[in-house]
Amino acid sequence: MRTFRVELGPQSHPVHVGAGILDQLGALARDAGVGPTRIAIITDSCVGKLYATRAIASLHSAGFVAQLIEVPAGETSKSIETLSTVYDRMAAAEIERGGAVFALGGGVVGDLAGFVAASWLRGIALVQIPTTLTAQVDSALGGKTGINLSSAKNLVGAFYQPRAIVADIETLKTLPDREFREGLAEVIKYAAILDAPMISDLERDLPRILARDPAALELMVERSLRHKSQVVAADPHEGGLRKILNFGHTVGHALEATSGYGKYLHGEAVAIGMIVATRLSEKHAGLNTEEGSRLCTLIERAGLPTRLPDSHLGANLAAALRLDKKRAGSHIEFILIDRLGHALTHKIEIEALVSEIGW
Amino acid sequence: MRTFRVELGPQSHPVHVGAGILDQLGALARDAGVGPTRIAIITDSCVGKLYATRAIASLHSAGFVAQLIEVPAGETSKSIETLSTVYDRMAAAEIERGGAVFALGGGVVGDLAGFVAASWLRGIALVQIPTTLTAQVDSALGGKTGINLSSAKNLVGAFYQPRAIVADIETLKTLPDREFREGLAEVIKYAAILDAPMISDLERDLPRILARDPAALELMVERSLRHKSQVVAADPHEGGLRKILNFGHTVGHALEATSGYGKYLHGEAVAIGMIVATRLSEKHAGLNTEEGSRLCTLIERAGLPTRLPDSHLGANLAAALRLDKKRAGSHIEFILIDRLGHALTHKIEIEALVSEIGW
């Protein structure tokens, strides 16, 4: 097990990454100052079947009284309707001020359960137990929680830090291939914006990673989380620096929105977005084309999509970019890289952008 | 206009109390660092009719673009259903990260709109414009926001401080008599727990206060808010000291819960709770009976109820006390006073309590 701390002043907390550590959940939570007390495990119908019994057993042996709250698997559970159901079950489970929420699952569960913890009795303890690669390397860390409205994603939420993150690498074994590859998009992103040597290491280790070798995964997840934790520690409320984590996300979000949520997984849309951002980096930020090609090749080798399907309507995507919340007047603020491992922000005129990338 | 600051470190903010200052709302918000920008005014169907036009005019003249979001008047609007409706209207109004929520109304609007501000885009600026006496002397200050579930009140919420509080004394003129008197319960509470000379001043000024003399009201509201602000500044998240603000509230909450919400206004239930707490203070905390009688007389002179109606089932109330969240095992932690102006906490055994106060 690898352990480090996210430094956030009074909200600092440990992060544990390791194979099989779900069985240490109770003890790790206690070490982080949570309970033992009456707590709720919020999970989804898929993850719950696989891991809830082990999580509960570990919590019970550490003295916790655990109530399981299961929501349907899928992004639709990040809704105010599901939130309302979870609140009612929190009330029925009599979760009190000294209690806690344990979020067992992927990004949807982490975001939903995190917001429940942030808002239950004006905030109770939260432990994140990410079980997908995307959640382990990205969404479980940083304190972003929330739900979607029908009009847009993540409009409602809170910045709320967990007391601990427990990432059990073994849970990645049961992850469908497409979801596993999706998570690699965020891993490659950290390398692209913050860590050039990590690009070489990923180029070398990719076969072992795709074969889900536990040692390779543990190393990769910890390295990704350390990068994210340093960015988050420097900018907990996304005031500035944290924006660099949006590399590939401007076009990625627009693609998700216009293709109908669900067609592309988030990481797949981000992969295409990183390809676009790389091309723009060559043109606007002086990225040398050899480095740009290495990055694109790595994305492709990870089994991620690298281009828009022919059928996709570029015009819709352009319209979505025009609506992007990072828009400032007629320009969009893009995250670009001027070399592998170093990001910067750059404003690009929307209409020029649309013609440049050929939509 | 009287102005002071609530000292909460980076969340410090000004409080303005005065007659007619609704017309300065836009300028006061700008002075507090809010906008001018696109903002939402959340209000209810009663208060909106009376004051929204003036609030909007003041905001417009200061450069704001204001969208009005009106919810039905009454406690039922502190629900997840109304919250969901408000979120949809926030999306339609395109309130962005740099935007703000202005809460124009009483405690229900302040709690609901405060939680909207806390959770919209993970937190945007909030200005409280309390228009009832209860909201002006109590609920608008302190950062408690939230909604009710069908199972219990205030289970969901956030601690979220406003950027400014603008309490226009003139709005109290239109308040129904019963709601005005309700607010006096909280005023008397501050005197009882923190400020003995304020008891004498209230005894002297009560006729002018009940006649809603603006000068008397301005003085009383400011004095109450200063007391609350000092308690909140010392304990923003209700870790200890802030508990003293619950004087009269343990029995008050139980009374509200068992009589069916709506039968007693909150302040009326607190008034009865203060009478009980005063009796318990004489018995358990050495409060001298003359001081106890002065306090009870003041509550009565304010036109507040001082006893349970005969028809009320004491057994239900006892059961509700047994469920109180401040319960620790078989004891309830009560806030008592050992003399006028000085509070302390005291644990009382529930069964002894029930027999003592004769239910």
Interface residues (C-beta under 8 A of the other chain):
Chain A: I80 L83 S84 Y87 D88 M90 A91 A92 E96 R97 F115 A118 S119 W120 L121 R122 G123 K144 T145 G146 L149 S150 S151 A152 L155 V156 G157 A158 F159 H237 K325
Chain B: I80 L83 S84 Y87 D88 M90 A91 A92 E96 R97 F115 A118 S119 W120 L121 R122 G123 K144 T145 G146 L149 S150 S151 A152 L155 V156 G157 A158 F159 H237 K325
